[in-house]
Amino acid sequence: MSVDLVVMAAGMGSRFGGLKQTATVDNDGRMILDYSVYDAKEAGADRVVFVIRKDIEKDFREMCSKRIEKMIDTEYVFQDVTYLPEGYTFDPVRKKPWGTGHAVWCARNVVKDKFFIINADDYYGQNSYKEVVKHLKCSDDLCLAGYKLKNTLSENGTVSRGVCTIDNGFLSDINEVTAIPFDNDYPSDTIVSMNMWGLNNKAFDYIDKELCLFLDENIHQEKSEFFLPSAVNAIKDKYGKKVKVLPTDDEWYGITYAEDLPLVKEKFAKIAHLYNWDKYSF
């Protein structure tokens, strides 16, 4: 059994003001992605699959070739608004990507076994990777790394989070909440999703079905998105698959806004001792 890391890296980075996936976070020019792949590799991931846009391919591959491609087997797949299930025709009114659920769907022909998913611009913490990979290797249940909301906020603006309801350690419901401010009314230990999901190849069949249902209602909409949490909710509720929530105390670092970058660099400087880059020949 192999475990792949699927990285959703096709986001436009509009709030950050540029291609935030390639922003450097330390003095050696490393990206958050470098740290994420390092952590995934150390946790036991066998390969990384990047979901990117065709128009950023050249720059993205160049960034990855410096370290990531030397660290782990690497594949690239493309997310495009015109890439839809058979029988659906793209409507040019659509300008925005179809969302995180569609991004994962785009990787279905490359991922062959178990896999877990992250966002390209989020740092998840080393323990979260270890717990998710460990779970995937010993259980057929799907899983989710559950973060405390207080560890996932930005002081520079609002964030979107999947707010979880948990029953006996398993996901009961998840609600995608947009525009959560740093000062909010949620209890600080509210468990949220940062899109670190552990799935298996069979999940693509369910995601495909749910994407088709979404397109039946939204294919002519300009901005509606097929969120991954919605797809997982359907896998759980319609198809009876359990999702184990793996609580973590890890702190999220992320670049949602340009103003986040200086603080993120400070945080990476504090954890630099946890990373032995010399073990990989760059």
Backbone as JSON, one array per atom type, in Angstrom:
{
  "sequence": "MSVDLVVMAAGMGSRFGGLKQTATVDNDGRMILDYSVYDAKEAGADRVVFVIRKDIEKDFREMCSKRIEKMIDTEYVFQDVTYLPEGYTFDPVRKKPWGTGHAVWCARNVVKDKFFIINADDYYGQNSYKEVVKHLKCSDDLCLAGYKLKNTLSENGTVSRGVCTIDNGFLSDINEVTAIPFDNDYPSDTIVSMNMWGLNNKAFDYIDKELCLFLDENIHQEKSEFFLPSAVNAIKDKYGKKVKVLPTDDEWYGITYAEDLPLVKEKFAKIAHLYNWDKYSF",
  "N": [[0.84, -1.2, 0.0], [0.55, 2.17, -0.87], [1.0, 5.62, 0.09], [-0.06, 8.67, -0.92], [0.66, 12.17, -1.04], [-1.51, 14.71, -1.74], [-1.48, 17.83, -3.07], [-3.18, 20.79, -3.06], [-2.78, 23.27, -5.18], [-3.65, 25.16, -6.95], [-4.86, 27.55, -6.45], [-5.7, 30.99, -6.92], [-4.61, 32.98, -5.38], [-5.57, 35.55, -4.85], [-6.19, 37.23, -2.66], [-3.76, 37.4, -1.41], [-2.26, 38.7, -3.3], [-0.63, 37.77, -5.3], [1.3, 34.94, -6.56], [0.99, 33.04, -4.14], [1.77, 30.53, -3.36], [4.44, 30.24, -3.96], [5.83, 31.96, -2.36], [8.63, 32.81, -0.38], [9.78, 31.66, 2.83], [11.91, 31.55, 4.51], [15.42, 32.3, 5.1], [16.83, 30.87, 3.26], [15.4, 30.62, 0.99], [13.27, 28.85, 0.96], [9.95, 27.55, 0.51], [6.65, 27.39, 2.05], [5.71, 25.02, 1.08], [8.03, 23.42, 0.8], [8.59, 22.76, 3.47], [6.22, 21.43, 4.11], [6.26, 19.18, 2.4], [8.61, 17.97, 3.28], [7.78, 17.29, 5.92], [5.7, 15.51, 5.3], [7.09, 13.49, 3.92], [8.82, 12.58, 5.97], [6.89, 11.55, 7.64], [6.03, 9.35, 6.28], [4.93, 9.42, 3.71], [4.79, 8.45, 0.27], [4.84, 9.68, -2.18], [4.32, 12.82, -3.88], [1.62, 14.62, -5.2], [0.94, 17.28, -7.13], [-1.65, 19.56, -7.61], [-2.2, 21.82, -9.97], [-2.49, 24.93, -11.88], [-2.39, 25.23, -15.43], [-1.24, 27.57, -16.42], [0.57, 28.37, -14.49], [2.47, 26.49, -14.49], [5.21, 26.41, -15.43], [6.66, 28.21, -13.71], [6.02, 27.07, -11.27], [6.99, 24.42, -11.41], [9.69, 25.0, -11.65], [10.29, 26.1, -9.15], [9.76, 23.86, -7.54], [11.61, 22.02, -8.47], [14.02, 22.64, -7.34], [14.24, 21.59, -4.76], [12.07, 19.92, -3.87], [11.47, 17.93, -5.84], [13.75, 16.47, -5.63], [13.57, 15.36, -3.22], [11.39, 13.64, -3.03], [9.28, 11.38, -4.91], [7.51, 12.92, -7.53], [4.53, 14.19, -8.96], [2.49, 15.94, -11.37], [-0.68, 17.37, -11.85], [-3.39, 18.95, -13.6], [-5.69, 21.53, -12.84], [-8.51, 22.85, -14.27], [-11.01, 25.11, -15.41], [-12.44, 24.16, -17.54], [-12.26, 21.47, -17.42], [-14.19, 18.85, -16.97], [-16.56, 16.33, -15.8], [-17.5, 13.58, -17.97], [-19.96, 14.31, -20.37], [-20.7, 16.83, -19.57], [-20.74, 20.23, -20.46], [-18.63, 22.98, -20.73], [-19.47, 26.25, -19.62], [-18.83, 29.41, -20.81], [-19.38, 31.56, -19.12], [-18.34, 31.03, -16.73], [-15.73, 31.96, -14.64], [-14.21, 31.55, -12.38], [-12.25, 29.08, -10.58], [-13.48, 25.71, -9.92], [-13.4, 24.89, -7.3], [-12.31, 23.25, -4.17], [-13.13, 20.58, -4.0], [-13.35, 19.87, -6.68], [-10.68, 20.2, -7.39], [-9.44, 18.02, -6.1], [-10.75, 15.95, -7.41], [-9.59, 16.18, -9.92], [-7.24, 14.82, -9.64], [-7.75, 12.16, -9.84], [-7.0, 10.21, -11.72], [-4.39, 9.73, -11.28], [-3.71, 9.17, -8.61], [-3.48, 6.14, -6.92], [-3.93, 4.62, -4.65], [-4.17, 4.93, -1.16], [-4.44, 8.27, 0.13], [-3.62, 11.62, 1.22], [-4.63, 15.02, 1.78], [-3.65, 18.39, 1.33], [-3.55, 22.01, 1.62], [-1.63, 24.16, -0.47], [-0.53, 26.47, 0.6], [-0.51, 26.34, 3.34], [0.87, 25.66, 6.52], [1.05, 22.8, 8.44], [2.09, 21.49, 10.69], [4.23, 19.09, 12.27], [3.3, 16.85, 13.75], [0.67, 16.41, 12.92], [0.89, 15.38, 10.31], [2.14, 12.94, 10.9], [0.17, 11.6, 12.4], [-1.98, 11.4, 10.59], [-0.9, 9.88, 8.42], [-0.18, 7.57, 9.81], [-2.72, 6.69, 10.59], [-3.91, 6.16, 8.07], [-2.41, 4.01, 7.22], [-3.14, 1.98, 8.89], [-5.87, 1.72, 9.03], [-9.05, 1.52, 7.37], [-10.89, 3.5, 7.5], [-11.87, 6.8, 6.57], [-10.25, 9.96, 7.25], [-9.62, 12.96, 9.19], [-7.61, 15.69, 10.03], [-8.04, 17.42, 12.92], [-8.16, 20.68, 13.89], [-7.7, 23.12, 16.5], [-9.66, 25.98, 16.55], [-8.56, 28.39, 17.49], [-5.9, 28.13, 16.89], [-5.66, 28.63, 14.23], [-6.09, 31.1, 13.07], [-5.94, 34.35, 11.43], [-4.43, 37.45, 12.1], [-4.71, 39.48, 10.35], [-6.96, 39.55, 8.81], [-10.04, 37.98, 7.7], [-10.8, 34.41, 7.75], [-11.56, 31.3, 6.11], [-13.1, 28.41, 7.33], [-13.74, 24.94, 7.96], [-16.1, 24.12, 10.1], [-16.41, 21.74, 12.6], [-18.57, 19.11, 13.74], [-18.48, 16.64, 16.14], [-18.83, 13.2, 16.95], [-18.31, 10.81, 19.23], [-15.63, 10.64, 18.44], [-15.74, 10.58, 15.7], [-16.49, 12.23, 12.61], [-19.4, 14.07, 12.57], [-20.7, 16.2, 11.34], [-19.88, 18.84, 9.07], [-19.39, 22.22, 8.53], [-18.89, 24.64, 6.21], [-17.56, 27.67, 6.9], [-17.33, 30.98, 6.05], [-15.3, 33.96, 6.18], [-14.35, 34.27, 8.93], [-13.43, 36.19, 11.6], [-10.44, 37.32, 13.41], [-11.08, 37.97, 16.04], [-13.71, 36.37, 17.28], [-16.91, 34.72, 17.85], [-16.83, 32.04, 18.41], [-16.13, 29.22, 20.56], [-12.77, 28.86, 21.72], [-11.6, 26.37, 21.46], [-12.97, 25.11, 19.48], [-13.28, 22.65, 17.01], [-11.86, 22.57, 13.84], [-11.62, 22.1, 10.29], [-8.72, 22.07, 8.27], [-8.49, 21.28, 5.75], [-6.89, 19.0, 5.67], [-7.3, 16.04, 4.78], [-7.68, 12.52, 4.97], [-7.99, 10.05, 2.63], [-9.16, 7.36, 0.44], [-8.61, 5.6, -2.68], [-11.12, 4.75, -3.58], [-12.79, 6.77, -2.83], [-12.85, 8.6, -4.87], [-14.83, 7.79, -6.67], [-17.19, 8.48, -5.34], [-16.8, 11.23, -5.03], [-16.84, 11.99, -7.69], [-19.54, 11.44, -8.37], [-20.84, 13.29, -6.69], [-19.81, 15.68, -7.66], [-20.95, 15.73, -10.19], [-23.66, 16.01, -9.48], [-23.52, 18.53, -8.31], [-22.79, 20.08, -10.55], [-25.05, 19.77, -12.1], [-26.77, 21.61, -10.99], [-25.29, 23.95, -10.91], [-23.7, 24.55, -13.13], [-23.97, 26.7, -14.84], [-23.44, 28.83, -13.28], [-21.52, 31.63, -12.13], [-19.79, 31.77, -9.92], [-20.2, 29.76, -7.97], [-18.96, 27.18, -5.82], [-17.57, 23.89, -5.58], [-17.1, 22.52, -2.75], [-14.64, 20.66, -0.97], [-15.2, 19.71, 1.72], [-18.0, 19.48, 1.55], [-18.27, 17.4, -0.25], [-17.1, 15.32, 1.23], [-18.88, 15.21, 3.36], [-21.07, 14.16, 2.0], [-20.05, 11.66, 1.25], [-19.92, 10.53, 3.72], [-22.61, 10.72, 4.72], [-24.38, 9.83, 2.65], [-23.22, 7.53, 1.64], [-22.32, 6.08, 3.72], [-19.73, 6.03, 4.87], [-17.29, 6.21, 7.37], [-15.64, 8.92, 9.06], [-12.82, 9.47, 10.71], [-11.87, 11.71, 13.23], [-8.88, 13.27, 13.89], [-7.59, 14.73, 16.49], [-5.5, 17.6, 16.89], [-2.89, 19.52, 18.37], [-1.28, 21.1, 16.95], [-0.03, 24.13, 15.54], [-1.31, 26.23, 13.05], [0.3, 27.74, 10.3], [-0.03, 30.25, 7.92], [-0.34, 31.9, 4.71], [-2.5, 33.97, 4.04], [-2.97, 36.62, 3.59], [-0.96, 39.34, 2.34], [0.16, 40.67, 4.47], [0.52, 38.7, 6.33], [2.93, 37.45, 5.86], [5.48, 38.42, 7.08], [5.15, 37.62, 9.83], [4.84, 34.87, 9.54], [7.37, 34.19, 8.6], [8.87, 34.73, 10.89], [7.89, 32.73, 12.58], [8.73, 30.41, 11.3], [11.46, 30.68, 11.59], [11.71, 30.08, 14.27], [11.19, 27.37, 14.4], [13.14, 26.2, 12.97], [15.13, 24.46, 13.86], [13.98, 21.98, 13.92], [14.22, 20.79, 11.5], [16.17, 18.91, 9.38], [17.76, 19.58, 6.83], [20.02, 18.71, 5.58], [19.98, 15.99, 5.3], [18.86, 15.38, 2.92], [19.92, 15.4, -0.42], [20.5, 18.17, -2.03]],
  "CA": [[0.0, 0.0, 0.0], [1.25, 3.45, -0.92], [0.28, 6.8, 0.57], [0.32, 9.87, -1.66], [0.27, 13.5, -0.58], [-2.1, 15.51, -2.81], [-1.36, 19.24, -2.68], [-4.03, 21.68, -3.85], [-1.93, 24.44, -5.41], [-4.15, 25.9, -8.12], [-5.52, 28.78, -6.03], [-5.22, 32.19, -7.61], [-3.89, 33.85, -4.47], [-6.03, 36.92, -5.09], [-6.11, 38.03, -1.44], [-2.34, 37.63, -1.11], [-1.74, 39.65, -4.28], [0.36, 37.14, -6.17], [1.34, 33.5, -6.49], [1.42, 32.87, -2.76], [2.36, 29.21, -3.16], [5.88, 30.3, -4.16], [6.44, 32.93, -1.45], [9.65, 32.2, 0.46], [9.5, 31.89, 4.24], [13.13, 31.55, 5.31], [16.55, 32.97, 4.45], [17.39, 30.0, 2.23], [14.5, 30.61, -0.16], [12.29, 27.76, 0.99], [8.52, 27.86, 0.57], [5.89, 26.53, 2.95], [5.64, 23.71, 0.43], [9.22, 22.65, 1.14], [8.39, 22.24, 4.81], [5.1, 20.49, 4.07], [6.69, 17.93, 1.78], [9.55, 17.38, 4.24], [7.01, 16.66, 6.99], [4.98, 14.37, 4.74], [8.08, 12.46, 3.65], [9.25, 12.03, 7.25], [5.77, 10.82, 8.23], [5.84, 8.1, 5.56], [4.34, 9.57, 2.38], [5.63, 7.87, -0.78], [4.85, 10.5, -3.4], [3.5, 14.02, -3.81], [0.9, 14.96, -6.42], [0.54, 18.68, -7.1], [-2.75, 20.0, -8.48], [-1.85, 23.2, -10.32], [-3.04, 25.46, -13.13], [-1.45, 25.14, -16.54], [-0.53, 28.83, -16.65], [1.64, 28.56, -13.52], [3.27, 25.26, -14.49], [6.64, 26.65, -15.6], [7.2, 28.78, -12.49], [5.83, 26.15, -10.16], [7.95, 23.33, -11.56], [11.03, 25.51, -11.39], [10.43, 26.2, -7.71], [9.78, 22.52, -6.95], [12.77, 21.26, -8.91], [15.19, 22.99, -6.53], [14.35, 20.73, -3.59], [11.01, 18.95, -3.66], [11.6, 16.8, -6.75], [14.9, 15.69, -5.19], [13.23, 14.8, -1.92], [10.31, 12.65, -3.1], [8.67, 11.23, -6.24], [6.61, 14.05, -7.73], [3.66, 14.21, -10.14], [1.72, 17.17, -11.54], [-1.92, 17.31, -12.6], [-3.89, 20.3, -13.83], [-7.08, 21.89, -12.6], [-8.94, 23.84, -15.25], [-12.46, 25.26, -15.36], [-13.05, 23.42, -18.65], [-12.07, 20.04, -17.18], [-15.41, 18.43, -16.31], [-16.94, 14.94, -16.07], [-18.07, 13.3, -19.29], [-21.36, 14.68, -20.53], [-20.91, 18.21, -19.15], [-20.11, 21.19, -21.36], [-18.23, 24.2, -20.04], [-20.15, 27.5, -19.94], [-17.84, 30.49, -20.7], [-19.69, 32.52, -18.07], [-17.55, 30.65, -15.56], [-14.39, 32.54, -14.6], [-13.53, 31.12, -11.17], [-12.1, 27.62, -10.44], [-14.66, 25.04, -9.4], [-13.29, 24.66, -5.86], [-11.39, 22.25, -3.66], [-13.61, 19.25, -4.37], [-12.97, 19.68, -8.09], [-9.22, 20.04, -7.42], [-9.13, 16.63, -5.75], [-11.28, 15.14, -8.52], [-8.64, 16.25, -11.03], [-6.12, 13.91, -9.38], [-8.27, 10.81, -9.71], [-6.34, 9.26, -12.63], [-2.97, 9.59, -10.89], [-3.65, 8.54, -7.29], [-3.9, 4.75, -7.08], [-4.2, 3.95, -3.39], [-4.57, 5.88, -0.13], [-3.82, 9.59, -0.03], [-4.13, 12.7, 2.06], [-4.76, 16.27, 1.04], [-3.35, 19.64, 2.03], [-3.45, 23.24, 0.83], [-0.22, 24.48, -0.74], [-0.06, 27.65, 1.32], [-0.73, 26.15, 4.77], [1.78, 24.81, 7.29], [0.15, 22.03, 9.29], [2.74, 20.96, 11.88], [4.76, 17.75, 12.02], [2.52, 15.79, 14.37], [-0.53, 16.15, 12.12], [1.28, 14.46, 9.24], [2.41, 11.61, 11.46], [-1.08, 10.98, 12.8], [-2.79, 11.07, 9.41], [-0.28, 8.76, 7.7], [-0.32, 6.39, 10.67], [-4.11, 6.23, 10.49], [-4.16, 5.6, 6.73], [-1.7, 2.74, 7.07], [-3.68, 0.93, 9.77], [-7.33, 1.74, 9.04], [-9.74, 1.85, 6.11], [-11.75, 4.67, 7.7], [-11.36, 8.1, 6.16], [-9.86, 10.71, 8.44], [-9.46, 14.41, 9.11], [-6.87, 16.34, 11.11], [-8.93, 18.42, 13.52], [-7.4, 21.77, 14.52], [-8.42, 24.08, 17.34], [-9.86, 27.21, 15.8], [-7.65, 29.44, 17.97], [-4.58, 27.92, 16.29], [-5.77, 28.7, 12.77], [-6.63, 32.41, 12.69], [-5.04, 35.39, 10.97], [-4.7, 38.76, 12.68], [-4.76, 40.45, 9.27], [-8.19, 39.46, 8.04], [-10.89, 36.82, 7.97], [-10.42, 33.13, 7.15], [-12.65, 30.32, 5.93], [-12.79, 27.16, 8.01], [-14.79, 23.94, 8.07], [-16.4, 23.92, 11.52], [-16.77, 20.33, 12.72], [-19.32, 18.5, 14.83], [-17.84, 15.33, 16.33], [-19.58, 12.27, 17.76], [-17.5, 9.64, 19.59], [-14.37, 10.62, 17.7], [-15.97, 10.57, 14.25], [-17.13, 13.44, 12.09], [-20.85, 14.02, 12.43], [-21.09, 17.21, 10.36], [-18.91, 19.91, 8.85], [-20.05, 23.38, 7.93], [-17.9, 25.59, 5.7], [-17.88, 29.02, 7.35], [-16.43, 31.96, 5.46], [-15.14, 35.26, 6.84], [-14.2, 34.21, 10.39], [-12.42, 37.17, 12.02], [-9.56, 36.91, 14.51], [-11.96, 38.04, 17.22], [-14.97, 35.76, 16.85], [-17.74, 34.24, 18.95], [-16.7, 30.6, 18.6], [-15.21, 28.78, 21.61], [-11.43, 28.79, 21.15], [-11.22, 24.99, 21.17], [-13.8, 24.58, 18.4], [-12.49, 21.88, 16.06], [-12.1, 22.96, 12.46], [-10.83, 21.44, 9.24], [-7.81, 22.87, 7.44], [-8.42, 20.51, 4.51], [-6.0, 17.84, 5.7], [-8.17, 14.87, 4.76], [-7.12, 11.24, 4.56], [-8.99, 9.33, 1.84], [-8.63, 6.28, -0.37], [-8.94, 5.74, -4.1], [-12.55, 4.54, -3.78], [-13.5, 8.02, -2.58], [-13.01, 9.33, -6.13], [-16.13, 7.45, -7.25], [-18.2, 9.28, -4.66], [-16.56, 12.63, -5.38], [-17.32, 12.16, -9.07], [-21.0, 11.5, -8.32], [-21.25, 14.54, -6.07], [-19.47, 16.76, -8.58], [-21.99, 15.76, -11.23], [-24.86, 16.6, -8.9], [-23.24, 19.96, -8.17], [-22.82, 20.7, -11.87], [-26.44, 19.8, -12.57], [-27.41, 22.82, -10.47], [-24.43, 25.14, -10.89], [-22.77, 24.65, -14.25], [-24.1, 28.01, -15.47], [-23.16, 29.85, -12.28], [-20.2, 32.23, -12.3], [-18.9, 31.69, -8.76], [-20.47, 28.66, -7.04], [-17.82, 26.27, -5.7], [-17.75, 22.53, -5.09], [-16.16, 22.42, -1.64], [-14.27, 19.31, -0.55], [-15.98, 19.27, 2.88], [-19.34, 19.07, 1.12], [-18.12, 16.07, -0.85], [-16.85, 14.36, 2.3], [-20.15, 15.05, 4.05], [-21.89, 13.25, 1.2], [-19.46, 10.33, 1.38], [-20.3, 10.06, 5.06], [-24.05, 10.63, 4.94], [-25.07, 9.07, 1.61], [-22.58, 6.25, 1.31], [-22.07, 5.36, 4.96], [-18.31, 5.91, 5.2], [-16.95, 6.95, 8.59], [-14.49, 9.82, 8.99], [-12.21, 9.62, 12.02], [-11.25, 13.01, 13.47], [-7.62, 13.13, 14.61], [-7.33, 16.05, 17.09], [-4.11, 18.02, 16.95], [-2.57, 20.8, 19.0], [-0.37, 21.83, 16.07], [-0.43, 25.49, 15.15], [-1.3, 26.51, 11.62], [0.87, 28.97, 9.76], [-0.5, 30.39, 6.55], [-0.23, 33.2, 4.05], [-3.77, 34.34, 3.43], [-2.81, 38.01, 3.19], [0.44, 39.74, 2.25], [0.61, 41.09, 5.8], [0.84, 37.52, 7.12], [4.24, 36.89, 5.54], [6.54, 38.65, 8.09], [4.92, 36.8, 11.01], [5.11, 33.49, 9.16], [8.82, 34.04, 8.57], [9.32, 34.67, 12.28], [7.53, 31.43, 13.14], [9.6, 29.38, 10.72], [12.78, 30.83, 12.2], [11.67, 29.46, 15.59], [11.12, 25.91, 14.29], [14.17, 25.76, 12.02], [15.92, 23.37, 14.44], [13.27, 20.72, 13.73], [14.39, 20.35, 10.11], [17.53, 18.55, 9.0], [17.77, 19.59, 5.37], [21.24, 18.08, 5.07], [19.76, 14.58, 5.03], [18.47, 15.27, 1.51], [20.98, 15.96, -1.27], [19.95, 19.17, -2.96]],
  "C": [[0.87, 1.24, 0.0], [0.36, 4.56, -0.38], [0.82, 8.01, -0.18], [-0.12, 11.12, -0.91], [-0.25, 14.27, -1.78], [-2.14, 16.96, -2.33], [-2.2, 20.1, -3.61], [-3.31, 23.02, -3.99], [-2.4, 25.3, -6.57], [-4.82, 27.21, -7.75], [-4.9, 30.02, -6.65], [-4.44, 33.13, -6.69], [-4.3, 35.31, -4.57], [-5.89, 37.79, -3.85], [-4.66, 38.33, -1.08], [-1.72, 38.62, -2.07], [-0.68, 39.08, -5.18], [0.29, 35.64, -6.03], [1.88, 33.1, -5.11], [2.05, 31.5, -2.5], [3.88, 29.24, -3.26], [6.55, 31.37, -3.31], [7.45, 32.23, -0.55], [9.47, 32.61, 1.91], [10.74, 31.78, 5.12], [14.26, 32.17, 4.49], [17.21, 32.13, 3.36], [16.45, 29.83, 1.04], [13.5, 29.48, -0.18], [10.86, 28.31, 1.08], [7.88, 27.05, 1.69], [5.83, 25.12, 2.39], [6.84, 22.84, 0.76], [9.06, 21.98, 2.5], [7.28, 21.19, 4.84], [5.53, 19.15, 3.5], [7.71, 17.22, 2.66], [8.78, 16.63, 5.33], [6.27, 15.43, 6.5], [5.92, 13.2, 4.48], [8.53, 11.78, 4.94], [8.15, 11.19, 7.9], [5.49, 9.51, 7.5], [5.15, 8.2, 4.22], [5.32, 9.08, 1.32], [5.79, 8.77, -1.99], [4.02, 11.75, -3.15], [2.9, 14.29, -5.18], [0.42, 16.39, -6.29], [-0.59, 18.92, -8.08], [-2.53, 21.48, -8.73], [-2.62, 23.65, -11.55], [-1.97, 25.4, -14.22], [-0.63, 26.42, -16.69], [0.56, 29.11, -15.62], [2.64, 27.4, -13.55], [4.78, 25.55, -14.54], [7.27, 27.16, -14.31], [7.13, 27.8, -11.33], [6.82, 24.99, -10.23], [9.37, 23.79, -11.25], [11.28, 25.62, -9.89], [10.57, 24.81, -7.07], [11.05, 21.76, -7.3], [14.0, 21.52, -8.04], [15.36, 22.04, -5.34], [13.33, 19.61, -3.59], [11.17, 17.73, -4.56], [12.8, 15.92, -6.4], [14.63, 14.96, -3.88], [12.29, 13.61, -2.03], [9.83, 12.55, -4.54], [7.55, 12.25, -6.4], [5.83, 13.91, -9.03], [2.91, 15.54, -10.17], [0.44, 16.84, -12.32], [-2.5, 18.72, -12.66], [-5.37, 20.42, -13.48], [-7.44, 23.03, -13.54], [-10.46, 23.91, -15.23], [-13.16, 24.48, -16.47], [-12.99, 21.92, -18.45], [-13.22, 19.53, -16.32], [-15.7, 16.96, -16.6], [-17.57, 14.78, -17.45], [-19.56, 13.64, -19.31], [-21.68, 16.11, -20.15], [-20.1, 19.15, -20.05], [-19.85, 22.49, -20.62], [-18.99, 25.41, -20.55], [-19.15, 28.64, -19.76], [-18.15, 31.55, -19.67], [-18.83, 32.25, -16.84], [-16.15, 31.22, -15.66], [-13.55, 31.96, -13.47], [-13.35, 29.6, -11.17], [-13.29, 27.01, -9.72], [-14.56, 24.7, -7.91], [-12.44, 23.47, -5.49], [-11.82, 20.82, -3.99], [-13.24, 18.9, -5.8], [-11.47, 19.47, -8.2], [-8.83, 18.61, -7.11], [-9.61, 15.69, -6.86], [-10.29, 15.09, -9.69], [-7.47, 15.29, -10.86], [-6.51, 12.44, -9.45], [-7.57, 9.79, -10.6], [-4.88, 9.02, -12.28], [-2.84, 8.86, -9.56], [-4.24, 7.13, -7.37], [-4.31, 4.07, -5.78], [-4.68, 4.98, -2.36], [-3.82, 7.2, -0.31], [-4.37, 10.55, 1.0], [-3.87, 14.03, 1.38], [-4.34, 17.43, 1.93], [-3.49, 20.81, 1.06], [-1.98, 23.61, 0.67], [0.32, 25.58, 0.15], [-0.29, 27.56, 2.83], [0.36, 25.26, 5.36], [0.96, 24.13, 8.37], [0.76, 21.52, 10.58], [3.1, 19.49, 11.71], [3.89, 16.64, 12.58], [1.29, 15.42, 13.56], [-0.23, 15.19, 10.98], [1.47, 13.05, 9.77], [1.11, 10.89, 11.8], [-1.93, 10.56, 11.6], [-2.2, 9.88, 8.66], [-0.39, 7.47, 8.5], [-1.73, 5.81, 10.57], [-4.36, 5.55, 9.14], [-3.53, 4.22, 6.57], [-2.28, 1.62, 7.93], [-5.2, 0.86, 9.79], [-7.88, 2.06, 7.65], [-10.71, 3.01, 6.27], [-11.07, 5.9, 7.11], [-11.0, 8.89, 7.41], [-9.68, 12.19, 8.13], [-8.61, 14.87, 10.29], [-7.72, 17.48, 11.64], [-8.14, 19.44, 14.32], [-8.3, 22.59, 15.44], [-8.48, 25.41, 16.6], [-8.86, 28.29, 16.2], [-6.26, 29.32, 17.36], [-4.56, 28.13, 14.79], [-6.2, 30.07, 12.25], [-5.53, 33.36, 12.21], [-5.43, 36.72, 11.61], [-4.94, 39.81, 11.6], [-6.02, 40.4, 8.42], [-8.95, 38.2, 8.37], [-10.35, 35.58, 7.25], [-11.67, 32.29, 6.96], [-12.22, 29.0, 6.56], [-14.01, 26.22, 7.97], [-15.02, 23.63, 9.54], [-17.02, 22.54, 11.71], [-17.67, 20.05, 13.92], [-18.86, 17.06, 14.93], [-18.67, 14.49, 17.28], [-18.74, 11.02, 17.99], [-16.24, 9.51, 18.74], [-14.51, 10.63, 16.19], [-16.72, 11.82, 13.84], [-18.62, 13.22, 11.92], [-21.33, 15.01, 11.37], [-19.94, 18.2, 10.22], [-19.59, 21.01, 8.07], [-18.99, 24.38, 7.5], [-18.35, 27.01, 6.05], [-16.86, 29.99, 6.77], [-16.35, 33.2, 6.35], [-15.16, 35.17, 8.37], [-13.11, 35.18, 10.8], [-11.55, 36.63, 13.15], [-10.31, 36.94, 15.84], [-13.34, 37.55, 16.8], [-15.7, 35.19, 18.07], [-17.66, 32.74, 19.18], [-15.85, 30.3, 19.85], [-13.83, 28.51, 20.99], [-11.01, 27.38, 20.8], [-12.15, 24.32, 20.16], [-12.91, 23.87, 17.38], [-12.87, 22.25, 14.64], [-11.21, 22.14, 11.53], [-9.96, 22.47, 8.53], [-7.57, 22.17, 6.11], [-7.29, 19.5, 4.49], [-6.87, 16.6, 5.9], [-7.36, 13.64, 4.37], [-8.2, 10.4, 3.89], [-8.35, 8.11, 1.18], [-9.17, 6.39, -1.79], [-10.43, 5.56, -4.38], [-13.35, 5.83, -3.59], [-13.71, 8.82, -3.87], [-14.34, 9.02, -6.81], [-17.23, 8.3, -6.65], [-18.04, 10.77, -4.99], [-17.06, 12.92, -6.79], [-18.85, 12.29, -9.1], [-21.48, 12.83, -7.77], [-20.92, 15.74, -6.95], [-20.51, 16.86, -9.69], [-23.28, 16.36, -10.71], [-24.71, 18.11, -8.72], [-23.36, 20.66, -9.52], [-24.24, 20.76, -12.44], [-27.14, 21.09, -12.15], [-26.6, 24.09, -10.71], [-23.56, 25.35, -12.11], [-22.84, 26.02, -14.95], [-23.88, 29.16, -14.48], [-21.73, 30.36, -12.43], [-19.25, 31.9, -11.16], [-19.14, 30.51, -7.82], [-19.32, 27.67, -7.03], [-18.23, 24.92, -5.11], [-16.7, 22.29, -4.0], [-15.89, 20.96, -1.27], [-15.03, 18.86, 0.69], [-17.4, 18.83, 2.53], [-19.31, 17.67, 0.52], [-17.92, 15.02, 0.22], [-18.12, 14.14, 3.13], [-21.05, 14.06, 3.32], [-21.37, 11.82, 1.29], [-19.87, 9.71, 2.7], [-21.79, 9.77, 5.16], [-24.76, 9.73, 3.92], [-24.53, 7.65, 1.45], [-22.06, 5.51, 2.53], [-20.62, 5.16, 5.34], [-17.99, 6.78, 6.42], [-15.68, 7.79, 8.39], [-13.97, 10.04, 10.42], [-11.57, 11.0, 12.14], [-10.03, 12.81, 14.36], [-7.26, 14.49, 15.21], [-5.84, 16.35, 17.12], [-3.99, 19.36, 17.66], [-1.6, 21.61, 18.15], [-0.94, 23.19, 15.73], [-0.3, 25.64, 13.64], [-0.54, 27.8, 11.35], [0.38, 29.08, 8.32], [-0.35, 31.8, 6.03], [-1.54, 33.46, 3.32], [-3.67, 35.75, 2.85], [-1.32, 38.35, 3.14], [1.01, 40.12, 3.62], [0.96, 39.91, 6.7], [2.3, 37.09, 6.97], [5.32, 37.18, 6.58], [6.38, 37.78, 9.33], [5.21, 35.33, 10.72], [6.61, 33.23, 9.11], [9.39, 33.95, 9.98], [9.05, 33.29, 12.88], [8.43, 30.33, 12.57], [11.02, 29.49, 11.27], [12.83, 30.11, 13.56], [11.64, 27.94, 15.52], [12.2, 25.35, 13.37], [14.95, 24.56, 12.54], [15.26, 22.01, 14.28], [13.52, 20.08, 12.37], [15.85, 20.13, 9.79], [17.6, 18.45, 7.48], [18.98, 18.88, 4.78], [21.03, 16.6, 4.75], [19.3, 14.33, 3.6], [19.52, 16.01, 0.67], [20.36, 16.89, -2.28], [21.05, 19.61, -3.91]]
}
